[in-house]
């Protein structure tokens, strides 16, 4: 259970940081990360499921980082 929370924190925090630094370009990183996970699991059903979940979570974190950057005045 702790490993899932750690993965959630790393994906969320990493995506937030990427969104703050790279703005909208960070979405390419989250899509690339999801593609890397799917390739790593050889496009099996479990790998595609994890890649989809990780891609959605990372993309949401990137969008939150972009939103936070805009609220902080770093346009």
N, C-alpha and C positions, 0 to 999 in steps of 0.2 A: 504494500500500500504506500509506503514512504517513497518508493521509487517512482510511482506514478505522480505523486505530488512534486517530486524533484523535477521530473520531466515537464510537468505543467509550469513550474516556476521558470525553468530554463527557456522553454518555448515562449512563454508570455513575456518574461523580462527581456529576452533576446530580441523578440519581435518589437517590443516597445522601444528598445534602444536603436534598433535598425530604422524604425519609423522616425525617431527623433533626428537621426543623423542623415538619412538618405531621402526622407520624405516619400513621395509616391514611388520612387524608384525601388524602394524597399519591398514593394509587392513582387517584383521580379525575383528577389532573394527568397521570399517565402514559397513561391511557385517552384523555383529551382530546388529548394530543400525538399519539397514534397515529391518532386520527380526523382531526386536522389534516393529517397526512402523507398519509393516504388521499385526503382531499379535494383536497390540493395536486396530486396526481398523477391527478386526475379518476377515481379508482376503477379505474384500469387494473390489469392483472395484476402488473406490476412494482411499482407504487405500493402495492398491497395487500400484497405480499410484504414490502417494506421497512417498511411500517407495522406489520405483524404482528411482525416481528423487533424493531423499535424499541420497540413496546409491551411485548413480553415482557421485553426487556432492562431497560427503564425500570421496569417493575413489580417485577422481581427486585431492582433496585437500591433501590427504595423500601422493599421488605420488609427488605432488609439494613440500611437506615438505621433503620427502626423497631426491629429487633432490637438494633442497636448502641445506640440510645437507651435501650432497656430494660436493657441490660447496664451502661450508664454510670450508671443510677439516675435517669434523667430522666423517670420515669413521671409 
